[in-house]
Amino acid sequence: MNKRWILWLLLTMLALSLALGACAVESPTTTDGGKGTSSDTTPGGEITSGEITTGGSVTTPGSTDTESPESSTSPSSDTPDTAPDGGRYVSVAVSSGDIYTGSLILVNSESPYCYKVASLRTPLELDRLSSAELSELGWTSLYNNKNGNYLLRSRLIFMRSEAYRAFDLMMANFVAKTGNKDVQVRFSYQLLNSAADAASLSDERVTGLVAEINVYTEEGTFSIDHVSKKASYYDWFAVNCHVYGFVMTGESGVFRYVGVPHATYMYRNDLDLEGYLALLKNYRYDKPLPVVDDSGKLWSVYYAPVQSGSLTEIKIRESSVYEISGNNRDGFIVASYVK
């Protein structure tokens, strides 16, 4: 009996000891540790442009900082980085898969087009869609929007809407400056069949960002760089297309849309797209490539490598307007300017 009583007493003391030990463990204080949401981070998706505005207690350069020394020096997971001039950066989250889309994707035999290939349609299939359906998919029919500033080789000519708006403006200004309305668009978007064959996916025309033009007159059809007859056409586009975000490729009369700051730098430094993308690998958000376009706007251009996982966080200068494009290989290109 005594042995049972002693055993029961030992078991009771052991249970009490375990209970007291559990109560003595302090519960850790939890914070948002980067896994929660933050007003500085935009959810992922096909983010290609946007505007970051100043908010909260963030101060602009040259203003009086009203934060206390303690609050300004205490680390915080959602506090933006500070630039040398006092400006700050915030994080924008984009889908890592978006490296395969945007105005700067490089498409060739080594880097074929691969963004949502299953959803691609041939020009004939696009022609069967309404204007509203085309717009929702990000396409524009040049035939449905013809305005007399240029001719079309066929009705099956489509461009990505962003590129079309820039092209249409370029052609309107070309006509206003020269009075010539005999430029013809030979082709733009091309996809040989809905199965998206390898030949199409290695041709940058599948991006919808390319346009080839020539000159169509009663005398016949001429390329814009035809020395004896139409060199003046070539001269105007060679000097002005970058203003609208286009660069001329090595082929006669072929234009590729890349966006204003990128076209401006490529034009002034005689770079093709592949060389330009390689150059940008040397620039990051805290040390960007400065580009001043013809309107005097100062752009900051830089490369952001893709991160593992479904989202990639990209640093954007606060109080800025920005554009983000994938390069179709390993990262993103950001172009931003402060308003």
DOBA-298114 format. One record per residue (C-alpha): x, y, z; residue in three letters. Coordinates in nm, 3 decimals. Example, Ala and Ser with C-alpha at 12.3 -4.5 7.8 and 13.67 -1.06 7.14 Angstrom:
2
+---------+---------+---------+------+
!      px !      py !      pz ! resn !
+---------+---------+---------+------+
!   1.230 !  -0.450 !   0.780 !  Ala !
!   1.367 !  -0.106 !   0.714 !  Ser !
+---------+---------+---------+------+
This chain:
339
+---------+---------+---------+------+
!      px !      py !      pz ! resn !
+---------+---------+---------+------+
!   0.000 !   0.000 !   0.000 !  Met !
!   0.281 !   0.233 !   0.089 !  Asn !
!   0.456 !   0.155 !  -0.238 !  Lys !
!   0.140 !   0.242 !  -0.435 !  Arg !
!   0.102 !   0.567 !  -0.241 !  Trp !
!   0.463 !   0.662 !  -0.312 !  Ile !
!   0.421 !   0.583 !  -0.684 !  Leu !
!   0.103 !   0.790 !  -0.702 !  Trp !
!   0.282 !   1.081 !  -0.530 !  Leu !
!   0.572 !   1.068 !  -0.774 !  Leu !
!   0.338 !   1.067 !  -1.074 !  Leu !
!   0.142 !   1.361 !  -0.932 !  Thr !
!   0.460 !   1.565 !  -0.876 !  Met !
!   0.581 !   1.488 !  -1.230 !  Leu !
!   0.253 !   1.603 !  -1.383 !  Ala !
!   0.259 !   1.922 !  -1.174 !  Leu !
!   0.615 !   1.993 !  -1.280 !  Ser !
!   0.528 !   1.957 !  -1.650 !  Leu !
!   0.228 !   2.185 !  -1.613 !  Ala !
!   0.432 !   2.456 !  -1.439 !  Leu !
!   0.702 !   2.431 !  -1.704 !  Gly !
!   0.451 !   2.484 !  -1.983 !  Ala !
!   0.308 !   2.793 !  -1.811 !  Cys !
!   0.656 !   2.937 !  -1.767 !  Ala !
!   0.721 !   2.937 !  -2.145 !  Val !
!   0.648 !   3.288 !  -2.276 !  Glu !
!   0.439 !   3.301 !  -2.592 !  Ser !
!   0.634 !   3.474 !  -2.869 !  Pro !
!   0.513 !   3.811 !  -2.987 !  Thr !
!   0.404 !   3.778 !  -3.351 !  Thr !
!   0.449 !   4.045 !  -3.615 !  Thr !
!   0.364 !   4.072 !  -3.981 !  Asp !
!   0.716 !   3.946 !  -4.065 !  Gly !
!   0.685 !   3.998 !  -4.439 !  Gly !
!   0.424 !   3.726 !  -4.494 !  Lys !
!   0.127 !   3.948 !  -4.433 !  Gly !
!  -0.004 !   4.226 !  -4.652 !  Thr !
!   0.145 !   4.572 !  -4.667 !  Ser !
!   0.034 !   4.894 !  -4.824 !  Ser !
!   0.374 !   4.908 !  -4.994 !  Asp !
!   0.322 !   4.587 !  -5.190 !  Thr !
!   0.088 !   4.535 !  -5.480 !  Thr !
!  -0.051 !   4.182 !  -5.526 !  Pro !
!   0.094 !   3.984 !  -5.813 !  Gly !
!  -0.052 !   3.966 !  -6.160 !  Gly !
!   0.025 !   4.102 !  -6.506 !  Glu !
!   0.150 !   4.435 !  -6.376 !  Ile !
!   0.316 !   4.634 !  -6.651 !  Thr !
!   0.267 !   4.992 !  -6.542 !  Ser !
!   0.142 !   5.198 !  -6.255 !  Gly !
!   0.200 !   5.493 !  -6.029 !  Glu !
!   0.351 !   5.504 !  -5.683 !  Ile !
!   0.237 !   5.796 !  -5.473 !  Thr !
!   0.367 !   5.926 !  -5.142 !  Thr !
!   0.158 !   5.854 !  -4.836 !  Gly !
!   0.170 !   5.831 !  -4.457 !  Gly !
!   0.463 !   5.991 !  -4.279 !  Ser !
!   0.706 !   5.948 !  -4.567 !  Val !
!   0.871 !   6.281 !  -4.644 !  Thr !
!   0.987 !   6.420 !  -4.975 !  Thr !
!   1.343 !   6.544 !  -5.028 !  Pro !
!   1.404 !   6.884 !  -4.876 !  Gly !
!   1.113 !   6.869 !  -4.633 !  Ser !
!   1.128 !   6.852 !  -4.255 !  Thr !
!   1.134 !   6.501 !  -4.117 !  Asp !
!   0.877 !   6.483 !  -3.838 !  Thr !
!   0.947 !   6.125 !  -3.734 !  Glu !
!   1.108 !   6.070 !  -3.396 !  Ser !
!   1.466 !   5.934 !  -3.394 !  Pro !
!   1.337 !   5.609 !  -3.248 !  Glu !
!   1.073 !   5.552 !  -3.514 !  Ser !
!   1.301 !   5.647 !  -3.801 !  Ser !
!   1.578 !   5.410 !  -3.698 !  Thr !
!   1.375 !   5.112 !  -3.581 !  Ser !
!   1.382 !   4.834 !  -3.844 !  Pro !
!   1.052 !   4.743 !  -4.004 !  Ser !
!   0.969 !   4.479 !  -4.263 !  Ser !
!   0.757 !   4.722 !  -4.463 !  Asp !
!   0.979 !   5.031 !  -4.441 !  Thr !
!   1.103 !   5.129 !  -4.791 !  Pro !
!   1.474 !   5.158 !  -4.866 !  Asp !
!   1.609 !   5.510 !  -4.867 !  Thr !
!   1.792 !   5.653 !  -5.168 !  Ala !
!   2.104 !   5.872 !  -5.130 !  Pro !
!   1.904 !   6.184 !  -5.217 !  Asp !
!   1.645 !   6.113 !  -4.949 !  Gly !
!   1.392 !   5.948 !  -5.177 !  Gly !
!   1.253 !   5.608 !  -5.093 !  Arg !
!   1.167 !   5.284 !  -5.264 !  Tyr !
!   0.865 !   5.062 !  -5.222 !  Val !
!   0.809 !   4.705 !  -5.336 !  Ser !
!   0.574 !   4.603 !  -5.614 !  Val !
!   0.502 !   4.231 !  -5.648 !  Ala !
!   0.459 !   4.091 !  -5.998 !  Val !
!   0.400 !   3.740 !  -6.120 !  Ser !
!   0.735 !   3.573 !  -6.187 !  Ser !
!   0.584 !   3.424 !  -6.503 !  Gly !
!   0.547 !   3.772 !  -6.647 !  Asp !
!   0.913 !   3.770 !  -6.751 !  Ile !
!   0.774 !   3.629 !  -7.076 !  Tyr !
!   0.551 !   3.925 !  -7.160 !  Thr !
!   0.588 !   4.299 !  -7.222 !  Gly !
!   0.727 !   4.541 !  -7.480 !  Ser !
!   1.089 !   4.436 !  -7.424 !  Leu !
!   1.070 !   4.060 !  -7.466 !  Ile !
!   1.344 !   3.930 !  -7.694 !  Leu !
!   1.205 !   3.664 !  -7.926 !  Val !
!   1.433 !   3.460 !  -8.152 !  Asn !
!   1.542 !   3.101 !  -8.210 !  Ser !
!   1.725 !   3.095 !  -7.877 !  Glu !
!   1.438 !   3.255 !  -7.683 !  Ser !
!   1.108 !   3.156 !  -7.849 !  Pro !
!   0.782 !   3.315 !  -7.748 !  Tyr !
!   0.620 !   3.116 !  -7.468 !  Cys !
!   0.370 !   3.339 !  -7.289 !  Tyr !
!   0.022 !   3.183 !  -7.286 !  Lys !
!   0.091 !   3.008 !  -7.615 !  Val !
!  -0.227 !   2.804 !  -7.590 !  Ala !
!  -0.436 !   3.123 !  -7.603 !  Ser !
!  -0.274 !   3.261 !  -7.919 !  Leu !
!  -0.497 !   3.309 !  -8.223 !  Arg !
!  -0.409 !   3.342 !  -8.590 !  Thr !
!  -0.488 !   3.673 !  -8.763 !  Pro !
!  -0.783 !   3.501 !  -8.933 !  Leu !
!  -0.915 !   3.392 !  -8.593 !  Glu !
!  -0.868 !   3.744 !  -8.454 !  Leu !
!  -1.061 !   3.882 !  -8.752 !  Asp !
!  -1.367 !   3.688 !  -8.641 !  Arg !
!  -1.377 !   3.868 !  -8.304 !  Leu !
!  -1.563 !   4.189 !  -8.226 !  Ser !
!  -1.378 !   4.511 !  -8.144 !  Ser !
!  -1.473 !   4.468 !  -7.779 !  Ala !
!  -1.335 !   4.114 !  -7.771 !  Glu !
!  -1.015 !   4.227 !  -7.939 !  Leu !
!  -0.974 !   4.510 !  -7.692 !  Ser !
!  -1.021 !   4.275 !  -7.399 !  Glu !
!  -0.744 !   4.054 !  -7.536 !  Leu !
!  -0.515 !   4.354 !  -7.588 !  Gly !
!  -0.530 !   4.359 !  -7.969 !  Trp !
!  -0.626 !   4.626 !  -8.221 !  Thr !
!  -0.734 !   4.573 !  -8.582 !  Ser !
!  -0.570 !   4.830 !  -8.809 !  Leu !
!  -0.838 !   4.768 !  -9.070 !  Tyr !
!  -1.118 !   4.850 !  -8.828 !  Asn !
!  -0.938 !   5.167 !  -8.723 !  Asn !
!  -0.806 !   5.293 !  -9.057 !  Lys !
!  -0.804 !   5.671 !  -9.082 !  Asn !
!  -0.633 !   5.757 !  -9.410 !  Gly !
!  -0.285 !   5.814 !  -9.271 !  Asn !
!  -0.155 !   5.488 !  -9.420 !  Tyr !
!  -0.256 !   5.202 !  -9.647 !  Leu !
!  -0.300 !   4.837 !  -9.555 !  Leu !
!  -0.187 !   4.536 !  -9.754 !  Arg !
!  -0.478 !   4.331 !  -9.616 !  Ser !
!  -0.747 !   4.346 !  -9.354 !  Arg !
!  -0.572 !   4.082 !  -9.145 !  Leu !
!  -0.327 !   4.320 !  -8.979 !  Ile !
!  -0.331 !   4.338 !  -8.601 !  Phe !
!  -0.105 !   4.493 !  -8.341 !  Met !
!  -0.086 !   4.490 !  -7.967 !  Arg !
!  -0.292 !   4.789 !  -7.856 !  Ser !
!  -0.005 !   4.971 !  -7.684 !  Glu !
!   0.210 !   4.944 !  -7.995 !  Ala !
!  -0.081 !   5.039 !  -8.221 !  Tyr !
!  -0.148 !   5.364 !  -8.035 !  Arg !
!   0.216 !   5.465 !  -8.071 !  Ala !
!   0.225 !   5.360 !  -8.438 !  Phe !
!  -0.094 !   5.547 !  -8.520 !  Asp !
!   0.042 !   5.864 !  -8.360 !  Leu !
!   0.371 !   5.829 !  -8.546 !  Met !
!   0.193 !   5.794 !  -8.879 !  Met !
!  -0.037 !   6.088 !  -8.807 !  Ala !
!   0.264 !   6.309 !  -8.738 !  Asn !
!   0.445 !   6.173 !  -9.045 !  Phe !
!   0.153 !   6.277 !  -9.265 !  Val !
!   0.127 !   6.616 !  -9.093 !  Ala !
!   0.497 !   6.685 !  -9.150 !  Lys !
!   0.537 !   6.546 !  -9.501 !  Thr !
!   0.189 !   6.537 !  -9.655 !  Gly !
!   0.258 !   6.183 !  -9.779 !  Asn !
!  -0.020 !   5.929 !  -9.738 !  Lys !
!   0.126 !   5.650 !  -9.949 !  Asp !
!   0.292 !   5.447 !  -9.675 !  Val !
!   0.158 !   5.092 !  -9.665 !  Gln !
!   0.165 !   4.852 !  -9.371 !  Val !
!   0.273 !   4.515 !  -9.513 !  Arg !
!   0.249 !   4.307 !  -9.197 !  Phe !
!   0.246 !   4.317 !  -8.820 !  Ser !
!   0.131 !   4.023 !  -8.604 !  Tyr !
!   0.191 !   3.682 !  -8.753 !  Gln !
!   0.105 !   3.331 !  -8.640 !  Leu !
!   0.108 !   3.059 !  -8.903 !  Leu !
!  -0.146 !   2.836 !  -8.731 !  Asn !
!  -0.330 !   2.804 !  -8.404 !  Ser !
!  -0.102 !   2.518 !  -8.298 !  Ala !
!   0.171 !   2.782 !  -8.255 !  Ala !
!   0.443 !   2.610 !  -8.458 !  Asp !
!   0.809 !   2.656 !  -8.377 !  Ala !
!   0.871 !   2.886 !  -8.674 !  Ala !
!   0.611 !   3.136 !  -8.554 !  Ser !
!   0.725 !   3.126 !  -8.193 !  Leu !
!   1.082 !   3.211 !  -8.297 !  Ser !
!   0.970 !   3.509 !  -8.507 !  Asp !
!   0.926 !   3.836 !  -8.317 !  Glu !
!   0.620 !   3.914 !  -8.527 !  Arg !
!   0.432 !   3.678 !  -8.295 !  Val !
!   0.462 !   3.949 !  -8.027 !  Thr !
!   0.232 !   4.189 !  -8.211 !  Gly !
!   0.492 !   4.463 !  -8.150 !  Leu !
!   0.637 !   4.470 !  -8.502 !  Val !
!   0.528 !   4.654 !  -8.816 !  Ala !
!   0.680 !   4.656 !  -9.164 !  Glu !
!   0.601 !   4.943 !  -9.398 !  Ile !
!   0.679 !   5.028 !  -9.759 !  Asn !
!   0.571 !   5.294 ! -10.009 !  Val !
!   0.286 !   5.217 ! -10.248 !  Tyr !
!   0.234 !   5.461 ! -10.535 !  Thr !
!   0.124 !   5.462 ! -10.898 !  Glu !
!   0.490 !   5.410 ! -10.985 !  Glu !
!   0.493 !   5.082 ! -10.797 !  Gly !
!   0.592 !   4.955 ! -10.453 !  Thr !
!   0.917 !   5.061 ! -10.296 !  Phe !
!   1.095 !   4.998 !  -9.969 !  Ser !
!   1.137 !   5.313 !  -9.761 !  Ile !
!   1.516 !   5.299 !  -9.797 !  Asp !
!   1.511 !   5.272 ! -10.177 !  His !
!   1.804 !   5.502 ! -10.255 !  Val !
!   1.686 !   5.644 ! -10.585 !  Ser !
!   1.323 !   5.711 ! -10.509 !  Lys !
!   1.213 !   5.692 ! -10.146 !  Lys !
!   1.515 !   5.769 !  -9.929 !  Ala !
!   1.337 !   6.071 !  -9.780 !  Ser !
!   1.084 !   5.838 !  -9.618 !  Tyr !
!   1.361 !   5.637 !  -9.458 !  Tyr !
!   1.529 !   5.954 !  -9.335 !  Asp !
!   1.217 !   6.076 !  -9.151 !  Trp !
!   1.147 !   5.747 !  -8.976 !  Phe !
!   1.513 !   5.685 !  -8.895 !  Ala !
!   1.535 !   6.016 !  -8.711 !  Val !
!   1.190 !   6.024 !  -8.552 !  Asn !
!   1.060 !   5.674 !  -8.478 !  Cys !
!   1.228 !   5.657 !  -8.134 !  His !
!   1.016 !   5.953 !  -8.021 !  Val !
!   0.715 !   5.720 !  -8.044 !  Tyr !
!   0.886 !   5.421 !  -7.884 !  Gly !
!   0.998 !   5.238 !  -8.200 !  Phe !
!   1.337 !   5.122 !  -8.320 !  Val !
!   1.424 !   5.023 !  -8.674 !  Met !
!   1.559 !   4.672 !  -8.710 !  Thr !
!   1.817 !   4.555 !  -8.959 !  Gly !
!   1.545 !   4.478 !  -9.212 !  Glu !
!   1.414 !   4.742 !  -9.449 !  Ser !
!   1.116 !   4.928 !  -9.308 !  Gly !
!   1.071 !   4.700 !  -9.007 !  Val !
!   0.990 !   4.868 !  -8.677 !  Phe !
!   0.980 !   4.714 !  -8.332 !  Arg !
!   0.795 !   4.880 !  -8.045 !  Tyr !
!   0.992 !   4.887 !  -7.718 !  Val !
!   0.871 !   5.204 !  -7.543 !  Gly !
!   0.997 !   5.562 !  -7.545 !  Val !
!   1.288 !   5.556 !  -7.297 !  Pro !
!   1.426 !   5.232 !  -7.436 !  His !
!   1.393 !   5.336 !  -7.801 !  Ala !
!   1.556 !   5.669 !  -7.719 !  Thr !
!   1.862 !   5.509 !  -7.562 !  Tyr !
!   1.893 !   5.242 !  -7.831 !  Met !
!   1.872 !   5.505 !  -8.107 !  Tyr !
!   2.130 !   5.736 !  -7.952 !  Arg !
!   2.373 !   5.453 !  -7.879 !  Asn !
!   2.317 !   5.244 !  -8.192 !  Asp !
!   2.206 !   4.934 !  -7.999 !  Leu !
!   1.976 !   4.653 !  -8.101 !  Asp !
!   1.737 !   4.502 !  -7.850 !  Leu !
!   1.963 !   4.212 !  -7.755 !  Glu !
!   2.258 !   4.443 !  -7.691 !  Gly !
!   2.041 !   4.683 !  -7.493 !  Tyr !
!   1.904 !   4.410 !  -7.267 !  Leu !
!   2.256 !   4.283 !  -7.204 !  Ala !
!   2.366 !   4.635 !  -7.108 !  Leu !
!   2.081 !   4.676 !  -6.860 !  Leu !
!   2.207 !   4.379 !  -6.658 !  Lys !
!   2.462 !   4.627 !  -6.516 !  Asn !
!   2.194 !   4.853 !  -6.365 !  Tyr !
!   1.977 !   4.809 !  -6.055 !  Arg !
!   1.708 !   5.014 !  -5.884 !  Tyr !
!   1.957 !   5.195 !  -5.657 !  Asp !
!   2.193 !   5.269 !  -5.949 !  Lys !
!   1.974 !   5.296 !  -6.260 !  Pro !
!   2.057 !   5.399 !  -6.614 !  Leu !
!   1.941 !   5.761 !  -6.663 !  Pro !
!   1.766 !   5.835 !  -6.993 !  Val !
!   1.634 !   6.177 !  -7.095 !  Val !
!   1.381 !   6.150 !  -7.376 !  Asp !
!   1.315 !   6.415 !  -7.640 !  Asp !
!   1.048 !   6.578 !  -7.424 !  Ser !
!   1.300 !   6.632 !  -7.142 !  Gly !
!   1.158 !   6.363 !  -6.915 !  Lys !
!   1.420 !   6.189 !  -6.703 !  Leu !
!   1.374 !   5.812 !  -6.684 !  Trp !
!   1.545 !   5.565 !  -6.454 !  Ser !
!   1.590 !   5.229 !  -6.626 !  Val !
!   1.714 !   4.913 !  -6.460 !  Tyr !
!   1.707 !   4.534 !  -6.448 !  Tyr !
!   1.539 !   4.325 !  -6.178 !  Ala !
!   1.619 !   3.951 !  -6.181 !  Pro !
!   1.330 !   3.711 !  -6.144 !  Val !
!   1.300 !   3.556 !  -5.798 !  Gln !
!   1.215 !   3.198 !  -5.710 !  Ser !
!   0.853 !   3.139 !  -5.630 !  Gly !
!   0.535 !   3.268 !  -5.789 !  Ser !
!   0.601 !   3.636 !  -5.716 !  Leu !
!   0.895 !   3.868 !  -5.771 !  Thr !
!   0.923 !   4.186 !  -5.565 !  Glu !
!   1.057 !   4.484 !  -5.756 !  Ile !
!   1.173 !   4.807 !  -5.599 !  Lys !
!   1.008 !   5.121 !  -5.741 !  Ile !
!   1.095 !   5.479 !  -5.657 !  Arg !
!   0.821 !   5.638 !  -5.450 !  Glu !
!   0.618 !   5.919 !  -5.612 !  Ser !
!   0.697 !   5.780 !  -5.957 !  Ser !
!   0.521 !   5.651 !  -6.265 !  Val !
!   0.662 !   5.320 !  -6.386 !  Tyr !
!   0.651 !   5.057 !  -6.658 !  Glu !
!   0.761 !   4.696 !  -6.615 !  Ile !
!   0.837 !   4.447 !  -6.892 !  Ser !
!   0.980 !   4.100 !  -6.893 !  Gly !
!   1.282 !   4.022 !  -7.112 !  Asn !
!   1.164 !   3.668 !  -7.205 !  Asn !
!   1.464 !   3.516 !  -7.029 !  Arg !
!   1.553 !   3.585 !  -6.670 !  Asp !
!   1.411 !   3.908 !  -6.537 !  Gly !
!   1.228 !   4.236 !  -6.568 !  Phe !
!   1.313 !   4.581 !  -6.702 !  Ile !
!   1.176 !   4.880 !  -6.513 !  Val !
!   1.147 !   5.232 !  -6.650 !  Ala !
!   1.021 !   5.500 !  -6.414 !  Ser !
!   1.014 !   5.877 !  -6.376 !  Tyr !
!   0.922 !   6.104 !  -6.088 !  Val !
!   0.628 !   6.332 !  -6.160 !  Lys !
+---------+---------+---------+------+
